[in-house]
Each structure stands twice: as structure tokens, then as C-alpha cells.
């Protein structure tokens, strides 16, 4: 059963947990975080790895109130509750102060959840929800860990690393940022569907297929330039098949852009089954969030990566460099990206399928298929 419960400081409504039904599970895990799919997807992978190992284990997600978070978790089979918390980054002090004033309330809500659920251990996966929840968990004596997906940690995990019991990291490059705790390199957990065998392409299907994705929230710069590049390819009489995740905010504009240019493609604001979409593609054009990097590696998928230029300490550029050094991706910085350059790059790979295949094989080499299991191992040790 998947439940999205309503929480407020004075009135807390939660689903009935197994322990309250007289069936206290041996292991109970709370995973807190969100804000982007890049935070939630690794948490889902850890939750599924735990349930595979211990069927009676109970998992609860604690997230904010963005619809995107509930949309991602819906259908996973895991219960989720929301707390009243928002991100402060980029708001400025006038808009940031009201957010800070909400923190005591969100910590109180977190404490109420902990008392009801009685977790064996708590895991923060980054994003604003993890901050107040992991703080409350630590204060209440719950063994607490965090997982950092990116090569440079976000503000929430940098602060939490000073108080939590364990820190898990995806990239070796982020180790120096966690001096208060020994960081454990696990890699970034990837959902199991990215490792499943995929059917071979139907005989005679020679279309060159490109998946365009700017993360779970889309990327307007990539959306705009890719449509222009696709128009360039059309003028050169080079046809490609396109699967394009636009993000909700930019969906209607992209659809109109395609229509006005006479372009075709499968366009969606959000792709729930990203593993299947990615497996269908010959190449991916994408941002360089940590989840994306490790999903591409899991599938052995070649890519052109355009790091988000405003990420903290340009960490997406560092993320992308891990694949580029391996020979598993090409990186184009956003300030250097234009439609003609992107069209030229796609044409080059269309005409050199052996190079494309080698790039995919090299990408696969940085994957860590056991990342979720490694984190579960450590979490279970903490609960003893």
C-alpha cells in the first residue's frame, strides 16, 4: 500500500504501521530527502534492496510537499509522509527567513514520525527534507546516516555530516568535503530495472534514437538547443528518432517548438520508466546529475553530457568528468553549447557506430551494481 499522509504541527495523521498492528518488524528504515528525483531514486534503490533481503522489513519515506516527490514515489509500494519544509537556496534573505522559521515545526513533525514509526535506523539522501528529519533522529538517539550522490555535497549533507553516525559517498572526489566523519565509498544506488536484460532491437530497425533528458525537472537550455539541432539535422536530410523528457514547466513550449519546426518525437513532461526509455536509445543527451551518471553506466549507454552550470561548485561538471575520463561520454559545457555543435556531434556518432558501442562499454565500467546492497549492509550493522 502506498499512502501520502497529511502532517501538521498539531495534527499528525499517519498510516497504521505493522508495529502498531502487533507485528513489529525486525528492521524499520526511514529514508528522508527529496526535492529532485536525483535524491529519491537512490533511496528507492536502497529500500528495494532491503526488502529483497528482509521481506518483513518496513520502510517509510519522509519528503516535502512537492507533487513531483509524491509522483515519483507513487506505485513503488512504499509509504510516504510529508513534512512542512522548503529549500532555502536561491531565495534571498527576505524569502529565506520564513523558510527558516518553519524549521522548528518540521523538526517537531519529524520527531512525531519517529515516535510513531520507531525506526531502527534513519538515512538521509539529500535535499531539504533530510535536514530537519536527520537532526531530529540524531537528537532522539536513532542511528543516522546520509548518502551523498554528487561529487560535491549539497548544503544539507555538508551540515548533517557533522552530526550523523555514517556518511556514504558516490564519488571519491567528495571525500575531502567530509572531514568530521570517515566517508564510505559505495557508489550511487541505481534501481534494479537498469540492470535487467533488455530485448534486442527488432531486425531491420536502423533508426538512430536519441533520448533527451534534463533531469527529473527538465532543462530549458537543453530543450531549446536540442530542438534547434534537430532542425539542423532535418535540413541536412539526417533523420533521427527522439524521446524527449521536457520537465513539466517547459512541456507545452517544447511541443509548440517541435510543431512549428515540423519536427517529430515522443515528447513527455516526465518519463516514469526511464530504464526502458534509456535502453531504447542509441545515445543520451542529458544533464550530469549523479543518478544519471550511474544509470548510464548501469545500461552501458553512451552520452553527450551538458552539466548544469549553476550546480554548487559546478559539481555536475565533476560528475560528468568521471564518465569522460573513462571514455564513456562526451561533455559539452552549456556556455559552449549551440545547435550546430550538437548536430555535428550527433552526426559524428550516427556515422561511427563502432565508436558509439565502445563508448557504451567504457561507460559500463564505472558502474557499481552493488551500491544499494553495500549501504544496506552498513545500515543493518548500525542497528545492531
PyMOL commands that set and color helices and strands:
alter all, ss='L'
color gray80, all
select helices_A, chain A and resi 18-21+37-53+67-73+92-101+103-117+128-139+155-160+172-177+192-195+220-235+251-261+274-280+290-299+312-326+334-336+339-350+353-364+371-383
alter helices_A, ss='H'
color red, helices_A
select strands_A, chain A and resi 4-5+28-32+58-63+79-82+121-124+143-148+166-169+183-185+209-213+241-245+266-268+283-286+303-305+329-331
alter strands_A, ss='S'
color yellow, strands_A
deselect
rebuild
show_as cartoon
